[in-house]
Amino acid sequence: MGGWFRSWIRSNATENEAPPAMPDPAPQDAWSQTGRTLRLVAIIVTAVVLLGGAADWYVTSHRTYDWAVVVVAGDWHAHNGGPTQGFDNARRDISADLRKIGFNDTYMMQFTTRPDLPDKTHPLPATARGIADELSLLTSETHEGCIVYFSSHGAPQGVVLGNSLLSPYALENMLDDTCGNRPTVVVVSACFSGVFVPVLEGDNRMIMTAARPDRTSFGCGQDNRYPYYDDCVVHTIPKVHSFPELADKVKDCVSRKEAETGASPPSDPQVFIGSRVADNLPTW
């Protein structure tokens, strides 16, 4: 018996008080008893049909993916040096979107450069060693694939991670040591993030970056809720059904936002899809 039911009983009856006697039922003729029986049968049949349909919808629309997921906010400074919540907003809301489309929260970890601030998602400190250790633990507990997402500033040498840079080669070593040959989706939302593509590309990987190697991305100001690329990811995930479709739609979205705001030259987001990964990517 559930605890809530026991509490309800206790609140509706004292310990020593006998329940009041129920009045005798009114006499019923055969026709009225038959009508009640038919109505009861109809109610039961309807409930079975509705619950069965709901169960089928849940199974087909809410598969849970056994993937290790890491989402990182690598900085808390705007492009002018002032504070911004943009990267952490992206971290939090992209993680929420991934949960909604079926990625198991048990195997999802978030990282931030401001772990001292109140945050109900309880992100860990964003350090290369900490991310590598957590990704190693997550991959030991899962069996399908990996998602690694960075939202931060960037440079031609790599992505900003706190007071340091995570280079493409350092990330390549991290992925080799943890995700190995599993299907792996890597997203780097940062300026110059296209530098990661030639180093990380592999048959088992899909790579999405916010800019080509020699271009900046946009939307990292103090007043931006998200960087442009992350904004497009957040608002596109619910409208698509796969990562390749997401990549195409996000590129279109970024182009529109840059044209609308006069951001130039275009960031030109990059996409790489390995020959063996396409058939092993989740759909939702």
Secondary structure, DSSP 8 states (H G I E B T S, - for coil): --HHHHHHHHHHS-SS-------------HHHHHHHHHHHHHHHHHHHHHHHHHHHHHHHH---B-EEEEEEE---B-TTSSB--HHHHHHHHHHHHHHHTTB-GGGEEEEES-TTS--TT--EE--HHHHHHHHHHHHHH-SSEEEEEEES-EETTEEEETTEEE-HHHHHHHHHHHTTTS-EEEEEESTTGGGGHHHH--TTEEEEESS-TT------STT-SS-HHHHHHHHHGGG-SBHHHHHHHHHHHHHHHHHHHT--S----EEEE-TTTGGGS-B-
